[in-house]
Amino acid sequence: CVWFLCFVLVYMLYGDVYCFLCFFFFFCCLPLFVFFFFFLFFFFFFFLRPRLSMVSLKLQKRLAASVLKCGKRKVWIDPNESSDIAQSNSRQSIRKLIKDGLILKKPQVVHSRSHARMMKAAKRKGRHTGIGKRRGTAEARMPTKKLWITRMRVLRRLLLKYRESKRIDKHLYKELYQKAKGNVFKNKRNLVEYIFRAKAEQKKEKLVADQAEARRAKNRQMRERKAAKAAELLAEKKKAAIAAKAKAKAEAIEGKKPEPKKAAAPAKAGKAAAPAKAGKAAPAPAKKVAAPAVDVKKPASPAPVKAAAPKPAVAPAKKAAAPSPAGSPASKKAPAKKPAAK
């Protein structure tokens, strides 16, 4: 009907030529249209109808999910082998299908964090953090207590690390720990700078103390050397004094010993007996004079120093004893002077 109406309209408008062409086109194309419709019918009937009427594979999918240990939405079943898969109703047969590759486990779906990382990097630079993006007060967004805890942990961790590595001693560690607790250090850099200055100050104090100790030791050694030298000089003087006194005593004794011998030789008459007795009495005073000499040999004390005074009295006695004979009046006067020496 449509083609007939078209033919009538073409005839009325354009005449016989166009009417002929329209009629010819209709009769030539009609077989093509008929063939096309038959082709669509057979294609739908033989190919699409079996696919639309697929069997249910809910059981196989549930068993496969249990075997693969995943969810049902992660199980992939080959649609081309649905008829064979539908006949499998046991876990053993499902395992065989999995082994053959007819049933697979879908890969994990990746939730990309690239956009989140980009946003985080931008926020670190200060983007997307304006007034309109803030929710909550400043204390709620970042509590001061949390900031304090973080700072204390950082500082104490650094102090512990320095103490274990022997960079600071336990005394400095205790001092810095208390200062950190007292809010002296704002951050780790301030703490490191303080440690550097404290160690430099300790080295300086130690150097000054070592120099002072060395100076004291040097002065002490100098004093000891001076004292030792003075002691040696004093000992030498004492030895010289003792030697001089001993020499003087020996000379006195040697000067008095020959006198009795000279008197003993001419002893022939009774008159000579009296001088002999006097000669015997002469050595007795010598013994009394020797008493102060023994006291002089003792170590340095005030008594021997006083005893050294009678030296001039002893010297003239020696001079007088040499020329005088045993019976001279000088030997008789010697006992009278001894009490004065005492």
C-alpha positions, 0 to 999 in steps of 0.5 A: 500500500505504501509503495502504491501511494508513492507510485501515484504521487510520483505519477501525479507530480513528475509524469511517466518517466519517474513513475516507471523508475519507481515501479522498477525499483520496487519490483527489483528490491522486493526480493531483497527485503524478503530475503532479509526478513527471512534471515533475521527470523532464522538467526533469532530462532536458531542462535539467540533463542538457546542463549536466552534460555540459559540454565541456572548456575546458582548451585555451581557458583555457590560451590565454586565460591566455597572451594575458592574461598571467596565471594560469589561475585568473585566467581567467573563461569565460562558462558560457552560451557554452561551446559557442561557446568550445569551438570556438575553438582558436587565439589569434586566436579567443581574442583575439576572445572577449576583445574580445567579453567572453566571456573576462575576467581576474579582478581582483586579490584584495586581502589587506587589511592593516587588521587588521595596522595595528590590531595595529601601532597597539596594539603602539605603545601597549604592548598585546600585548607582555607576557612571553607574547608575547616570543620571544628575548632583549632583545639578539636582539629589538633589538640595542644596535648597531642602536640605536647606529647609528640614534642616530649617523645621526640626530645626524650628519644633524642636524649636516650639516643645520645646517652646510649652513644656516650655523647652525653653523660648521665648527669647532663642527661638528667639535667636536659631531661628536666629542662625538656619537661620544663618547656625549655626547648621548642624543638629538637634543633634547639636541644641539639644546639644546647647540647653542643654549647653545654659540651663546649662549656664542659670542655672549657671548664675541664681545660681550666681545671686541668691547667690549675691542677697542673699549676698546683702540682708544679708549685707543690713539686717546687716547694718539695724541692726547696724543702728537700734542699733546705733539709739537705743544707740543714743536715750538712750544717748539722753534720759539719757542726757535729764533726767540728765538735767531735774534732774539737773533743778529740783534739782536747782529749789528745792534748790531755792524754800525753801529760800523764805519760810524761809525769809517769816516766820520772817517778823515782822519789816520793816527791814525784808521787804527788804530781802523779796523783795530780796527773791522775786527777787531771783526766777525771776533769776531762771526763766531766768536760766530755759530758757536754760533748756527748750532748752535742752529738744528739739530734738538733735540740736547744740544749746542744746549742747552749752547750756550744757557748763554752768553746772559747773557754775550752780553747784557752785550756788547750793552749794552757795545757800544752806548755804547762807540766803535769804539776802546774797550777793550771791543771789544778785550776781546771776543776774549778771552771767545770761547774760554770760550764754546766 
